[in-house]
Amino acid sequence: MPHTSPERNSWKSRTGFILAAIGSAVGLGNIWRFSYLTYENGGGAFLIPYLVALLTAGLPLLILEFGIGHERFGSAPLAFHKISPRWEWLGWWPLLFTMFGIVLYYSVVIAWCLDYLFYSLTLAWGDDPNRFFFESFLQVSSSPAEIGSVRPPIFIALLVVWLLNWAIIIRGVGRGIELANKIFMPLLLLLTLALVFWALNLEGAMVGVEAYLRPDFSKLADPMVWVSAYGQIFFTLSLGFGIMIAYASYMPYESNMTGSAVITALANSAFSLLSGFGVFAVLGFMSATQGIPIEKVVQQSIGLAFVAYPKAISLLGASGPVFGVLFFLSLTVAGLSSSISIVEAFVSGVEDKFAINRPMLVSVLSVLGFAGGLVFTTKGGLLWLDIVDHFINNYGLIVAGLLECLAVGWFFRLEIIRRHLNRVSKLQLGTWWNLTIRFALPLFLCVILLNQLVRELMSAYGNYSWGSLMAIGGSWMGISLLGAFVLATRQWKTDNHLKGGRGEEL
């Protein structure tokens, strides 16, 4: 027989909850992915589809996840079980492919940032940051099949990252995660403001800013620009991870959930926009000092942070090491605030169903997380990271978000969630929100998914072999899905699933 569950974790304040939600949403992608997407998709004009996507998809889905967690009063598995036992697997699946997928390679990228924080002190990358990163630091192999040996600097940094994750999460929600985010988020804002202010005063900074925001309205006629905007909004708000559901469940009944969702979404987008000024001001400085066009120094994703920025840091002269430490410290802080949220979401689900002792659970997960991340510290690690990230972000999260809308919008009385949110929140939701969840969001997500599938079938991602893609990415998704069904069939060790939601019965 299930035993009575211990008192549920809770935030000490609404501010702590919002900072933690922002901490989960704001990650490494806000700093290097958003600015590059803006530059590539019409500059200032890209802000139009980006804001449309935020208002029509990102914010409504974030409100839905806050509403599910708060009204059903549980982690993702518990919340979906309360919606219907047959949907419990949908709560487990994102937790599995994020805990044993995203956070495994994400923690390795944080380890890179930690290593580069120390490399900045001596400008260890020398005159050729590109060669240093790919050939000396990562020592990238020629194919995913050639895993190779573990890289010692990354191994040590990864151990430090998981020790930090463990030390924060084991203390619980209020004394651990909330306290950490009350330190991390103000620190990240101060670091970002310092970097942006510094960068904007560099020679040629305005050339970069102009390239960043110069509007090209002709790009708005390209459907791919809109798909990119919706994709960025979906990924950057940690939607489909199960994180926001768990975080919302830790809030007391009288909580302004809709208002908190609005603050979280706007703060995340504002941080992305602000970071872009710093990134492109530095790229403008590189363009001016090297006498080359801005498009020659702009690089995508990882290359922007670990190749272009180190080169700019070297060009700064005596102040370069200080700038480098600030930049890579900001990346480390942004990464940690996101990684702890992923682990906590899984911890919450296991606690709700199996009542496992939290210190033991967090310790075991930290060991497993470190061990699972070792494959990404090898010479083939970057290639594995690229494949797993591609499958999880482009298929796992999109499908999870789509099924979430269908499960709650079509197989549950969505009005219960809306009335509950309106009862506890100052900002009132109209029936437009119901229509968005039931019709608009599934349509948007289907378009993104089908577009990705068509591109995938036309050309294998990243010039990898189909064998590598399916053996690594496909099996990762398949095993996590199988695990979700297995966990959903296990017997409940607590009485949490016997309790109803907080909303009125309609």
C-alpha positions as CSV (number, residue, x, y, z in Angstrom):
1,M,0.0,0.0,0.0
2,P,1.3,3.5,-0.8
3,H,2.3,5.5,2.3
4,T,1.4,9.1,3.0
5,S,3.9,11.4,1.3
6,P,6.1,13.8,3.2
7,E,5.4,17.5,3.0
8,R,6.1,18.8,-0.5
9,N,9.1,21.1,-1.2
10,S,8.2,24.7,-1.7
11,W,9.7,28.0,-2.6
12,K,10.3,30.5,0.1
13,S,9.1,33.4,-2.0
14,R,7.6,34.2,-5.4
15,T,10.8,36.1,-6.2
16,G,12.8,32.9,-5.7
17,F,10.4,31.0,-7.9
18,I,10.6,33.6,-10.7
19,L,14.4,33.8,-10.5
20,A,14.6,30.0,-10.7
21,A,12.3,29.9,-13.7
22,I,14.3,32.6,-15.4
23,G,17.5,30.7,-14.5
24,S,16.2,27.6,-16.2
25,A,15.1,29.5,-19.3
26,V,18.3,31.7,-19.6
27,G,21.1,29.4,-20.8
28,L,24.1,29.3,-23.1
29,G,21.8,29.5,-26.2
30,N,20.6,32.9,-25.1
31,I,24.1,34.2,-25.4
32,W,25.3,32.7,-28.6
33,R,22.3,31.3,-30.5
34,F,19.8,34.2,-30.4
35,S,22.2,36.8,-31.7
36,Y,23.3,34.6,-34.6
37,L,19.7,33.8,-35.5
38,T,18.8,37.5,-35.4
39,Y,21.7,38.4,-37.7
40,E,21.0,35.6,-40.1
41,N,17.2,36.2,-40.3
42,G,16.8,39.8,-41.1
43,G,18.4,41.7,-38.1
44,G,15.9,44.0,-36.5
45,A,13.2,42.7,-38.7
46,F,13.6,39.2,-37.1
47,L,12.2,40.8,-33.9
48,I,8.8,40.9,-35.5
49,P,8.4,37.1,-36.0
50,Y,10.2,36.6,-32.7
51,L,7.7,38.7,-30.7
52,V,4.8,37.1,-32.6
53,A,6.1,33.7,-31.7
54,L,6.6,34.7,-28.1
55,L,3.0,36.0,-27.8
56,T,1.2,33.2,-29.8
57,A,3.3,30.2,-28.7
58,G,5.9,30.7,-26.1
59,L,3.9,32.6,-23.5
60,P,0.7,30.5,-23.9
61,L,2.6,27.3,-23.5
62,L,4.6,28.5,-20.5
63,I,1.3,29.6,-18.9
64,L,0.0,26.1,-19.6
65,E,3.0,24.4,-18.0
66,F,2.7,26.7,-14.9
67,G,-1.0,25.9,-14.8
68,I,-0.6,22.1,-15.1
69,G,2.0,22.0,-12.3
70,H,0.2,24.4,-10.0
71,E,-3.4,23.1,-10.5
72,R,-2.6,19.4,-10.7
73,F,0.0,20.0,-7.8
74,G,2.8,17.8,-8.9
75,S,5.8,17.1,-11.0
76,A,5.3,16.3,-14.7
77,P,4.6,12.5,-14.2
78,L,2.3,13.1,-11.3
79,A,0.5,16.0,-13.0
80,F,-0.1,14.0,-16.2
81,H,-1.2,11.0,-14.1
82,K,-3.8,13.2,-12.5
83,I,-5.0,14.3,-15.9
84,S,-5.3,10.6,-16.9
85,P,-3.2,7.6,-15.8
86,R,-2.8,6.7,-19.5
87,W,-0.8,10.0,-20.0
88,E,1.7,9.5,-17.1
89,W,4.3,8.3,-19.6
90,L,4.2,11.7,-21.2
91,G,5.4,13.2,-17.9
92,W,8.3,10.8,-17.7
93,W,9.5,10.9,-21.3
94,P,10.8,14.5,-21.3
95,L,12.4,14.0,-17.9
96,L,14.3,11.0,-19.2
97,F,15.7,12.5,-22.4
98,T,16.6,15.7,-20.6
99,M,18.1,14.1,-17.5
100,F,19.9,11.3,-19.5
101,G,20.4,13.4,-22.7
102,I,20.5,17.1,-22.5
103,V,22.1,17.6,-19.1
104,L,24.8,15.0,-19.9
105,Y,26.2,17.0,-22.8
106,Y,25.1,20.4,-21.5
107,S,27.2,19.8,-18.4
108,V,30.2,19.1,-20.7
109,V,29.7,22.4,-22.5
110,I,29.7,24.1,-19.1
111,A,32.9,22.2,-18.4
112,W,34.4,23.7,-21.5
113,C,33.4,27.2,-20.2
114,L,35.0,26.4,-16.9
115,D,38.3,25.4,-18.6
116,Y,38.2,28.5,-20.8
117,L,37.7,30.7,-17.8
118,F,41.1,29.6,-16.6
119,Y,42.6,29.6,-20.2
120,S,41.6,33.3,-20.4
121,L,44.1,34.2,-17.7
122,T,47.0,33.2,-19.9
123,L,45.3,33.4,-23.3
124,A,46.2,29.7,-23.7
125,W,44.6,29.5,-27.1
126,G,47.4,31.5,-28.7
127,D,47.2,33.0,-32.2
128,D,44.8,30.4,-33.6
129,P,41.8,29.9,-31.3
130,N,40.1,27.7,-34.0
131,R,42.9,25.2,-34.2
132,F,43.3,25.3,-30.4
133,F,39.7,24.5,-29.7
134,F,39.1,21.8,-32.2
135,E,42.6,20.2,-32.5
136,S,44.3,20.8,-29.2
137,F,41.4,21.1,-26.7
138,L,38.8,18.8,-28.1
139,Q,41.0,16.8,-30.4
140,V,37.9,16.0,-32.5
141,S,38.0,12.7,-34.2
142,S,37.0,12.2,-37.8
143,S,33.7,10.3,-37.2
144,P,31.3,9.5,-34.3
145,A,32.5,5.8,-34.6
146,E,36.0,7.0,-33.5
147,I,35.2,7.8,-29.8
148,G,38.8,7.9,-28.7
149,S,40.2,8.7,-25.3
150,V,38.8,11.0,-22.6
151,R,40.3,14.5,-22.6
152,P,41.7,15.1,-19.1
153,P,41.0,18.9,-18.8
154,I,37.3,18.3,-19.7
155,F,37.1,15.3,-17.4
156,I,38.3,17.4,-14.4
157,A,36.0,20.3,-15.2
158,L,33.0,18.0,-15.7
159,L,33.7,16.6,-12.2
160,V,33.6,20.1,-10.8
161,V,30.3,20.9,-12.6
162,W,28.6,17.8,-11.2
163,L,29.9,18.5,-7.7
164,L,28.4,22.0,-7.9
165,N,25.1,20.5,-9.2
166,W,25.1,18.0,-6.4
167,A,25.9,20.6,-3.7
168,I,23.0,22.8,-4.8
169,I,20.3,20.3,-5.5
170,I,20.8,18.2,-2.4
171,R,19.9,21.1,-0.2
172,G,16.4,21.1,-1.6
173,V,14.2,23.7,-3.3
174,G,14.3,26.6,-0.8
175,R,17.7,26.3,0.7
176,G,19.4,25.0,-2.4
177,I,18.0,25.9,-5.8
178,E,16.2,29.1,-4.7
179,L,19.3,30.4,-2.8
180,A,21.6,29.5,-5.7
181,N,19.4,31.4,-8.2
182,K,19.1,34.4,-5.9
183,I,22.9,34.6,-6.3
184,F,23.3,33.4,-9.9
185,M,20.7,35.6,-11.6
186,P,21.8,39.0,-10.2
187,L,25.4,37.9,-10.8
188,L,24.6,36.9,-14.4
189,L,22.9,40.2,-15.0
190,L,25.8,42.2,-13.5
191,L,28.3,40.2,-15.6
192,T,26.3,40.7,-18.8
193,L,25.8,44.4,-18.2
194,A,29.5,44.8,-17.5
195,L,30.4,42.9,-20.7
196,V,27.9,44.8,-22.9
197,F,29.1,48.2,-21.5
198,W,32.7,47.3,-22.1
199,A,32.0,45.9,-25.5
200,L,30.0,48.9,-26.7
201,N,33.0,51.1,-25.9
202,L,35.4,49.2,-28.1
203,E,36.6,50.5,-31.5
204,G,34.1,49.4,-34.2
205,A,31.5,48.3,-31.8
206,M,28.7,50.1,-33.6
207,V,29.6,48.4,-36.9
208,G,28.7,45.1,-35.1
209,V,25.6,46.4,-33.5
210,E,24.4,47.8,-36.9
211,A,25.0,44.4,-38.5
212,Y,23.1,42.8,-35.6
213,L,20.0,44.9,-35.8
214,R,20.0,46.3,-39.4
215,P,16.4,45.4,-40.6
216,D,16.0,43.4,-43.8
217,F,12.2,43.2,-44.1
218,S,12.4,41.1,-47.2
219,K,13.4,38.2,-45.0
220,L,9.9,38.2,-43.5
221,A,8.6,36.7,-46.7
222,D,10.7,33.6,-46.1
223,P,8.7,31.0,-44.1
224,M,12.0,29.6,-42.7
225,V,12.5,32.8,-40.8
226,W,9.2,32.3,-39.0
227,V,10.0,28.7,-38.3
228,S,13.3,29.8,-36.8
229,A,11.5,32.3,-34.6
230,Y,9.0,29.8,-33.3
231,G,11.8,27.2,-32.8
232,Q,13.9,29.6,-30.8
233,I,11.1,30.7,-28.6
234,F,10.2,27.1,-27.8
235,F,13.7,26.0,-27.0
236,T,14.8,29.1,-25.0
237,L,11.9,29.0,-22.5
238,S,12.7,25.4,-21.4
239,L,9.3,24.3,-22.8
240,G,8.6,20.6,-23.0
241,F,11.3,19.7,-20.4
242,G,8.9,19.2,-17.5
243,I,10.9,21.8,-15.6
244,M,8.3,24.5,-15.4
245,I,5.6,22.0,-14.4
246,A,7.7,20.9,-11.4
247,Y,8.8,24.4,-10.4
248,A,5.1,25.6,-10.5
249,S,4.1,22.7,-8.3
250,Y,6.3,24.1,-5.5
251,M,4.3,27.3,-5.3
252,P,1.6,27.8,-2.6
253,Y,-2.1,28.1,-3.6
254,E,-2.3,31.9,-3.6
255,S,0.2,32.6,-6.3
256,N,0.1,34.9,-9.3
257,M,1.0,32.2,-11.8
258,T,0.0,33.9,-15.0
259,G,1.9,37.1,-14.0
260,S,4.9,35.0,-13.1
261,A,4.9,33.4,-16.6
262,V,4.8,36.8,-18.3
263,I,7.7,38.1,-16.2
264,T,9.7,34.9,-16.9
265,A,9.1,35.0,-20.7
266,L,9.8,38.7,-21.0
267,A,13.0,38.6,-18.8
268,N,14.3,35.7,-20.9
269,S,13.8,37.5,-24.2
270,A,15.2,40.7,-22.8
271,F,18.3,38.9,-21.7
272,S,18.7,37.4,-25.2
273,L,18.4,40.8,-26.8
274,L,20.8,42.4,-24.3
275,S,23.4,39.7,-24.8
276,G,23.3,40.1,-28.5
277,F,24.5,43.7,-28.2
278,G,27.6,42.5,-26.4
279,V,28.3,39.7,-28.8
280,F,28.0,41.8,-31.9
281,A,29.9,44.8,-30.4
282,V,32.8,42.4,-29.9
283,L,32.5,41.1,-33.5
284,G,32.4,44.7,-34.7
285,F,35.6,45.3,-32.8
286,M,37.2,42.3,-34.5
287,S,36.1,43.5,-37.9
288,A,37.6,47.0,-37.3
289,T,40.9,45.9,-35.8
290,Q,41.5,43.2,-38.4
291,G,40.2,45.2,-41.4
292,I,37.9,42.5,-42.5
293,P,34.1,42.5,-43.2
294,I,31.8,41.7,-40.3
295,E,30.4,38.6,-42.1
296,K,33.9,37.1,-42.0
297,V,34.1,37.2,-38.2
298,V,30.5,36.0,-37.5
299,Q,30.4,32.3,-36.6
300,Q,27.5,30.1,-35.6
301,S,26.9,28.5,-32.2
302,I,29.9,26.9,-30.5
303,G,32.4,28.6,-32.8
304,L,31.1,32.0,-31.7
305,A,31.9,31.4,-28.0
306,F,35.0,29.3,-28.2
307,V,36.7,30.6,-31.4
308,A,35.5,34.1,-32.3
309,Y,35.4,35.4,-28.7
310,P,38.8,34.1,-27.7
311,K,40.3,35.8,-30.8
312,A,38.6,39.0,-29.7
313,I,39.9,38.6,-26.2
314,S,43.5,38.3,-27.5
315,L,43.0,41.5,-29.5
316,L,42.1,43.5,-26.4
317,G,45.7,43.5,-25.1
318,A,46.3,43.8,-21.4
319,S,42.6,43.9,-20.5
320,G,41.9,40.7,-22.5
321,P,42.3,38.2,-19.6
322,V,39.8,40.2,-17.4
323,F,37.2,40.3,-20.3
324,G,37.7,36.6,-20.9
325,V,37.2,35.7,-17.3
326,L,34.0,37.8,-17.1
327,F,32.7,36.3,-20.3
328,F,33.3,32.6,-19.5
329,L,32.2,33.1,-15.9
330,S,28.9,34.4,-17.3
331,L,28.5,31.4,-19.5
332,T,29.3,29.0,-16.6
333,V,26.7,30.7,-14.4
334,A,24.1,30.6,-17.1
335,G,24.8,27.0,-17.8
336,L,24.7,25.9,-14.1
337,S,21.3,27.7,-13.5
338,S,19.8,25.6,-16.3
339,S,21.5,22.3,-15.5
340,I,20.3,22.3,-11.9
341,S,16.7,22.8,-13.1
342,I,16.9,19.8,-15.4
343,V,18.1,17.5,-12.6
344,E,15.5,18.9,-10.1
345,A,12.7,18.2,-12.5
346,F,13.7,14.5,-12.6
347,V,14.2,14.4,-8.8
348,S,10.7,15.9,-8.3
349,G,9.2,13.2,-10.5
350,V,10.9,10.3,-8.7
351,E,10.2,11.8,-5.3
352,D,6.5,12.1,-6.1
353,K,6.1,8.5,-7.2
354,F,8.7,6.4,-5.4
355,A,9.4,8.5,-2.2
356,I,13.1,7.9,-2.5
357,N,15.3,9.7,0.0
358,R,16.3,13.0,-1.6
359,P,20.0,13.0,-0.6
360,M,20.5,9.5,-1.8
361,L,18.6,10.2,-5.0
362,V,20.5,13.3,-5.9
363,S,23.8,11.6,-5.1
364,V,23.0,8.7,-7.4
365,L,21.8,10.9,-10.2
366,S,24.9,13.1,-9.9
367,V,27.2,10.0,-10.2
368,L,25.1,8.7,-13.2
369,G,25.1,12.2,-14.8
370,F,28.9,12.5,-14.5
371,A,29.4,8.9,-15.8
372,G,27.0,9.4,-18.6
373,G,28.7,12.6,-19.7
374,L,32.1,10.9,-20.1
375,V,31.3,9.9,-23.7
376,F,31.0,13.7,-24.5
377,T,34.5,14.3,-23.0
378,T,36.2,12.0,-25.5
379,K,37.7,12.9,-28.9
380,G,34.4,11.9,-30.5
381,G,32.4,13.8,-27.9
382,L,31.6,16.9,-30.0
383,L,30.2,14.7,-32.8
384,W,28.0,12.7,-30.3
385,L,26.9,16.0,-28.7
386,D,25.9,17.4,-32.1
387,I,23.8,14.3,-33.0
388,V,22.1,13.9,-29.6
389,D,21.3,17.6,-29.3
390,H,19.9,17.6,-32.8
391,F,17.5,14.7,-32.1
392,I,16.3,15.9,-28.7
393,N,15.8,19.6,-29.7
394,N,14.3,19.0,-33.1
395,Y,12.2,16.0,-32.3
396,G,12.0,15.1,-28.6
397,L,11.0,18.6,-27.3
398,I,8.7,19.4,-30.2
399,V,6.8,16.1,-30.0
400,A,6.6,16.4,-26.2
401,G,5.2,19.9,-26.5
402,L,2.7,18.9,-29.2
403,L,1.5,15.9,-27.2
404,E,1.2,18.1,-24.1
405,C,-1.2,20.5,-25.9
406,L,-3.2,17.5,-27.2
407,A,-3.4,15.7,-23.9
408,V,-4.5,18.8,-21.9
409,G,-6.4,20.6,-24.6
410,W,-8.4,17.7,-26.0
411,F,-8.4,14.9,-23.5
412,F,-8.8,17.0,-20.3
413,R,-11.2,19.8,-19.4
414,L,-8.8,22.7,-20.2
415,E,-11.3,25.1,-18.6
416,I,-10.3,23.7,-15.2
417,I,-6.8,25.0,-15.7
418,R,-7.9,28.3,-17.1
419,R,-10.4,29.0,-14.2
420,H,-7.8,28.0,-11.7
421,L,-5.2,30.4,-13.2
422,N,-7.7,33.2,-13.3
423,R,-8.7,32.6,-9.7
424,V,-5.1,32.8,-8.4
425,S,-3.7,35.4,-10.9
426,K,-4.3,39.1,-11.4
427,L,-3.9,38.8,-15.2
428,Q,-7.0,37.1,-16.5
429,L,-7.0,34.7,-19.4
430,G,-9.8,34.7,-22.0
431,T,-11.1,31.9,-24.1
432,W,-8.5,32.9,-26.6
433,W,-6.0,31.0,-24.5
434,N,-8.1,27.8,-24.8
435,L,-8.2,28.2,-28.5
436,T,-4.4,28.8,-28.7
437,I,-3.7,25.6,-26.7
438,R,-6.1,23.5,-28.6
439,F,-5.6,24.7,-32.2
440,A,-2.9,27.3,-32.8
441,L,0.0,25.7,-30.8
442,P,-0.5,22.2,-32.3
443,L,-0.5,23.8,-35.7
444,F,2.7,25.8,-35.1
445,L,4.5,22.7,-33.6
446,C,3.4,20.5,-36.5
447,V,4.7,22.9,-39.0
448,I,8.1,23.0,-37.2
449,L,8.2,19.3,-37.0
450,L,7.2,18.6,-40.6
451,N,9.7,21.2,-41.8
452,Q,12.5,19.5,-39.9
453,L,11.5,16.0,-41.2
454,V,11.4,17.2,-44.8
455,R,14.9,18.8,-44.5
456,E,16.2,15.6,-42.8
457,L,14.9,13.3,-45.5
458,M,16.3,15.6,-48.2
459,S,19.8,15.6,-46.7
460,A,21.1,13.7,-43.7
461,Y,21.9,16.1,-40.8
462,G,25.4,17.4,-40.6
463,N,26.7,15.1,-43.3
464,Y,26.7,12.2,-40.8
465,S,25.9,8.8,-42.0
466,W,22.4,7.6,-41.5
467,G,23.8,4.7,-39.5
468,S,25.5,7.2,-37.0
469,L,22.3,9.3,-36.8
470,M,20.0,6.4,-36.0
471,A,22.5,4.5,-33.8
472,I,23.2,7.5,-31.6
473,G,20.3,10.0,-31.9
474,G,17.5,7.6,-32.8
475,S,18.3,5.0,-30.2
476,W,18.7,7.7,-27.6
477,M,15.1,8.9,-28.2
478,G,13.8,5.3,-28.5
479,I,15.3,4.1,-25.3
480,S,14.1,7.1,-23.3
481,L,10.5,6.6,-24.7
482,L,10.6,2.9,-23.7
483,G,11.9,3.9,-20.2
484,A,9.0,6.3,-19.9
485,F,6.4,3.6,-20.4
486,V,8.3,1.3,-18.0
487,L,8.3,3.9,-15.2
488,A,4.6,4.7,-15.9
489,T,3.6,1.1,-15.3
490,R,5.5,0.9,-11.9
491,Q,3.3,0.9,-8.8
492,W,3.0,4.2,-6.9
493,K,4.9,4.1,-3.5
494,T,3.1,7.3,-2.3
495,D,-0.5,8.4,-2.2
496,N,0.2,11.5,-4.3
497,H,-1.7,10.1,-7.3
498,L,-4.8,9.6,-5.2
499,K,-5.1,13.4,-4.5
500,G,-6.9,15.6,-7.0
501,G,-6.0,19.0,-8.4
502,R,-6.4,22.4,-6.8
503,G,-9.0,23.6,-9.4
504,E,-12.7,23.5,-9.1
505,E,-14.5,20.5,-10.6
506,L,-16.6,21.8,-13.5
